[in-house]
Amino acid sequence: MSAVLQIQEETAAPAAPPRPNVDRQAANANKKKRREEEAKWRPDHSTPYWIHQLALKTDKASYVYHMALVRAQQSLYFFYHTLPDDVDAVSAAEAEINKRFEAIEKQLGDEIARCKAIIDGIGADLPTGYSGDPEIHEVAMYTPEAKRFATLVENYDQLNQQMDVLWYAGHVNRKVRAQKMQEYRNLLVSFSRWIYVESRRAKNAVREHRMMRDASRIAREKAKVTGQRQADGDVVTAAPKEAAAGVASAKATKRGQAASAEA
């Protein structure tokens, strides 16, 4: 029996190494520093139309500012300032972005109006904990759409405060409050990511359009060298095989004429 136990001890897997101690405070500080660096992004050789002071009273709205507005601002800048407006794909993406803005603005506005009506109906007391200094973020505005996104973040901050009022008034429980906050947080973050994807698709469409335009221009330049034109006036190039066959036929004809002259 002891031999069996000894064999089991020898064949047992080695113990897993202990998990390293993670300094949560340092990790959070590094995360905050990284987000602040991302928020300081400024495009080269561009001046913002104005600097918007974004005053947020809830930490959840500050999270949406870093994870949604900061990144959407960059995508919107490259979309509206670097892509031409004479490409169908860009015009379609711009129309879809405006459509999404209108839908989210209406959805968030209706939710805020509904919560305000409930608060007025039950006579809930407004919170006093938000009376301190709010967290100020300076946002450089390069497009009107960036200002619209900043307004969405401000409205989300207002919705968080309203849900706290209803929670303390006993009208909603903790689960409903958390679900509502998470729903609109995910909505704004996913909207920011969608704007990035649409801007990349539009950029790829512009690149493809330019490649096709350059290829067409090169084909026209080559056709001008050959001097061949169609009946409608468009310049075309001869096929390589047909041109080679024509040269070979001409050489054969000359050799036949020379042989006939010698005979």
Phi and psi in degrees as a GROMACS rama.xvg file:
@    title "Ramachandran Plot"
@    xaxis  label "Phi"
@    yaxis  label "Psi"
@TYPE xy
-65.6648  -32.9494  SER-2
-65.9019  -39.5619  ALA-3
-64.4036  -43.0078  VAL-4
-63.5681  -37.5764  LEU-5
-65.1458  -40.829  GLN-6
-64.9879  -40.8731  ILE-7
-64.197  -38.5215  GLN-8
-66.819  -36.4743  GLU-9
-71.6093  -35.113  GLU-10
-90.8072  -1.69753  THR-11
-67.264  147.011  ALA-12
-68.3014  144.5  ALA-13
-64.9698  150.134  PRO-14
-66.4075  144.688  ALA-15
-68.3139  143.475  ALA-16
-65.3247  149.696  PRO-17
-65.1775  146.296  PRO-18
-69.1238  137.068  ARG-19
-68.5186  147.117  PRO-20
-75.3347  121.84  ASN-21
-97.2001  127.929  VAL-22
-82.5214  96.3865  ASP-23
-61.8886  -37.344  ARG-24
-65.3417  -42.6901  GLN-25
-67.8849  -38.0973  ALA-26
-64.1308  -42.3381  ALA-27
-66.3405  -35.9771  ASN-28
-66.0509  -40.8952  ALA-29
-65.5862  -39.7868  ASN-30
-62.9875  -43.4549  LYS-31
-64.0381  -40.1963  LYS-32
-64.9919  -41.1082  LYS-33
-63.8786  -41.1522  ARG-34
-67.07  -37.5346  ARG-35
-66.2335  -36.2035  GLU-36
-66.329  -39.6172  GLU-37
-64.36  -35.3989  GLU-38
-70.7596  -18.9362  ALA-39
-85.8049  6.59754  LYS-40
-59.7942  133.748  TRP-41
-137.429  131.768  ARG-42
-70.625  149.969  PRO-43
-70.4258  141.513  ASP-44
58.5562  35.4749  HIS-45
-136.67  142.91  SER-46
-116.859  127.414  THR-47
-67.2214  151.521  PRO-48
-65.5297  -42.7025  TYR-49
-161.611  165.626  TRP-50
-102.578  118.147  ILE-51
-95.1172  129.294  HIS-52
-87.9662  107.683  GLN-53
-96.556  105.868  LEU-54
-99.3109  113.052  ALA-55
-117.357  136.284  LEU-56
-103.084  -10.6476  LYS-57
-119.996  147.583  THR-58
-69.5581  -28.264  ASP-59
-67.2746  -37.2007  LYS-60
-68.5733  -35.1295  ALA-61
-65.2888  -36.158  SER-62
-63.0231  -44.1299  TYR-63
-64.7685  -35.1803  VAL-64
-58.7576  -47.3615  TYR-65
-72.2503  -41.5042  HIS-66
-87.0144  -16.6344  MET-67
-121.527  -58.8589  ALA-68
-65.6534  -45.0266  LEU-69
-59.2951  -42.4049  VAL-70
-78.483  -36.2204  ARG-71
-65.9059  -34.1602  ALA-72
-60.2901  -42.6312  GLN-73
-65.3263  -44.8722  GLN-74
-63.1818  -41.1982  SER-75
-66.9874  -36.3967  LEU-76
-62.9875  -50.1447  TYR-77
-65.9053  -31.517  PHE-78
-70.4433  -46.5445  PHE-79
-89.0548  -17.9725  TYR-80
-111.518  -13.0605  HIS-81
-118.588  -14.877  THR-82
-103.022  139.895  LEU-83
-71.511  157.903  PRO-84
-100.696  8.96738  ASP-85
-103.521  16.6656  ASP-86
-108.087  133.65  VAL-87
-60.3438  -38.1832  ASP-88
-64.5097  -36.6461  ALA-89
-69.3216  -42.5399  VAL-90
-63.516  -39.8557  SER-91
-66.098  -41.5797  ALA-92
-65.4583  -39.2447  ALA-93
-63.0831  -42.1675  GLU-94
-64.3464  -38.6794  ALA-95
-69.5695  -37.3908  GLU-96
-62.702  -45.0537  ILE-97
-63.061  -37.7783  ASN-98
-64.7781  -41.8395  LYS-99
-66.0548  -40.4612  ARG-100
-57.9259  -47.8006  PHE-101
-62.3161  -39.9329  GLU-102
-66.564  -44.0465  ALA-103
-70.7289  -39.1806  ILE-104
-60.0569  -41.9138  GLU-105
-68.0626  -42.814  LYS-106
-63.3994  -45.7405  GLN-107
-69.9116  -38.5015  LEU-108
-64.4766  -40.0651  GLY-109
-65.0028  -37.9158  ASP-110
-66.3494  -41.1497  GLU-111
-64.7901  -42.4526  ILE-112
-64.1715  -37.7723  ALA-113
-65.6113  -44.8029  ARG-114
-64.7892  -39.2503  CYS-115
-63.7989  -39.4399  LYS-116
-64.4256  -38.3467  ALA-117
-67.4284  -42.6421  ILE-118
-61.9704  -43.7955  ILE-119
-67.0281  -33.2026  ASP-120
-70.5593  -37.9757  GLY-121
-92.5781  -6.28439  ILE-122
65.9473  40.5293  GLY-123
-73.1846  147.644  ALA-124
-78.4615  139.67  ASP-125
-73.1189  150.749  LEU-126
-71.4004  146.745  PRO-127
-103.717  -9.85177  THR-128
-73.4932  -15.9519  GLY-129
-92.8898  10.3468  TYR-130
-78.3037  -9.18337  SER-131
-76.1162  -173.592  GLY-132
-70.0064  126.442  ASP-133
-75.4431  166.745  PRO-134
-82.4638  121.52  GLU-135
-99.2256  130.033  ILE-136
-123.456  128.04  HIS-137
-91.8335  117.152  GLU-138
-113.04  121.499  VAL-139
-80.697  120.208  ALA-140
-96.1949  119.391  MET-141
-110.105  -16.2801  TYR-142
-140.815  152.306  THR-143
-61.6128  -29.7517  PRO-144
-66.2558  -32.7972  GLU-145
-63.8065  -38.5321  ALA-146
-65.4684  -37.7405  LYS-147
-63.76  -38.4323  ARG-148
-68.8295  -37.9691  PHE-149
-62.726  -37.2037  ALA-150
-64.5148  -36.9882  THR-151
-61.8045  -40.896  LEU-152
-65.2091  -41.0369  VAL-153
-63.7608  -39.5417  GLU-154
-66.9184  -35.9742  ASN-155
-65.1516  -37.3146  TYR-156
-62.5758  -40.8405  ASP-157
-65.3009  -39.1238  GLN-158
-64.0279  -39.1166  LEU-159
-60.3086  -42.3678  ASN-160
-65.0364  -39.619  GLN-161
-64.3985  -39.9122  GLN-162
-65.9959  -33.5401  MET-163
-65.65  -39.0958  ASP-164
-61.5357  -46.0085  VAL-165
-67.0804  -32.4875  LEU-166
-67.2608  -47.7989  TRP-167
-70.0421  -25.3048  TYR-168
-80.1647  -5.55021  ALA-169
79.6592  13.4189  GLY-170
-81.8835  -31.0519  HIS-171
-128.803  154.399  VAL-172
-93.8534  179.058  ASN-173
-64.0063  -36.4713  ARG-174
-66.8905  -45.764  LYS-175
-63.4689  -41.6152  VAL-176
-60.52  -46.7972  ARG-177
-65.779  -39.7992  ALA-178
-63.6912  -41.3181  GLN-179
-67.6355  -41.4375  LYS-180
-65.4819  -42.6253  MET-181
-67.8654  -35.5501  GLN-182
-58.8329  -48.8162  GLU-183
-79.6432  -26.8124  TYR-184
-64.0004  -48.2288  ARG-185
-63.7701  -33.5188  ASN-186
-62.8273  -45.0715  LEU-187
-72.8473  -39.232  LEU-188
-66.5198  -43.3566  VAL-189
-66.6484  -33.4846  SER-190
-64.2144  -40.268  PHE-191
-62.4883  -43.5367  SER-192
-66.8031  -35.7606  ARG-193
-64.6875  -39.6705  TRP-194
-61.1182  -40.6493  ILE-195
-61.9887  -45.4612  TYR-196
-63.2431  -43.3158  VAL-197
-64.9102  -38.7102  GLU-198
-65.7562  -37.184  SER-199
-68.2582  -39.8728  ARG-200
-63.6954  -41.9432  ARG-201
-64.7292  -38.2887  ALA-202
-63.815  -42.6601  LYS-203
-64.452  -37.5729  ASN-204
-65.544  -39.0386  ALA-205
-65.3527  -40.9098  VAL-206
-62.6596  -42.8945  ARG-207
-64.7005  -40.0012  GLU-208
-61.8373  -41.6649  HIS-209
-68.6493  -37.1653  ARG-210
-64.478  -42.3276  MET-211
-65.9164  -38.1077  MET-212
-65.8129  -42.4235  ARG-213
-66.2309  -39.3258  ASP-214
-64.2607  -39.756  ALA-215
-65.8396  -39.1643  SER-216
-65.5416  -41.1621  ARG-217
-64.8985  -39.21  ILE-218
-63.4317  -38.8026  ALA-219
-67.5511  -38.1068  ARG-220
-65.0233  -40.3489  GLU-221
-65.9703  -37.0406  LYS-222
-66.9952  -33.3963  ALA-223
-64.5408  -32.047  LYS-224
-68.08  -41.5657  VAL-225
-72.7169  -26.0633  THR-226
76.1726  15.0677  GLY-227
-94.4393  137.1  GLN-228
-134.282  150.004  ARG-229
-84.154  175.335  GLN-230
-65.4512  -30.8354  ALA-231
-84.5637  2.0609  ASP-232
97.1616  -7.89567  GLY-233
-75.1777  137.747  ASP-234
-81.4709  133.052  VAL-235
-131.651  161.562  VAL-236
-108.022  148.404  THR-237
-78.4951  149.61  ALA-238
-68.5639  142.928  ALA-239
-59.8721  -41.7771  PRO-240
-65.8337  -40.7087  LYS-241
-66.0745  -38.6512  GLU-242
-65.3278  -42.9015  ALA-243
-64.914  -39.3166  ALA-244
-64.2955  -37.1463  ALA-245
-65.5812  -40.158  GLY-246
-65.1862  -43.7192  VAL-247
-63.582  -39.1902  ALA-248
-65.4794  -38.3284  SER-249
-65.7258  -41.4204  ALA-250
-64.017  -40.8942  LYS-251
-64.0722  -38.1476  ALA-252
-64.3767  -41.8915  THR-253
-64.9734  -39.9679  LYS-254
-65.3795  -37.6417  ARG-255
-65.9677  -39.6092  GLY-256
-66.1796  -38.5668  GLN-257
-66.0723  -40.2045  ALA-258
-65.6564  -37.5928  ALA-259
-66.3892  -37.823  SER-260
-66.0615  -40.014  ALA-261
-66.5595  -36.9855  GLU-262
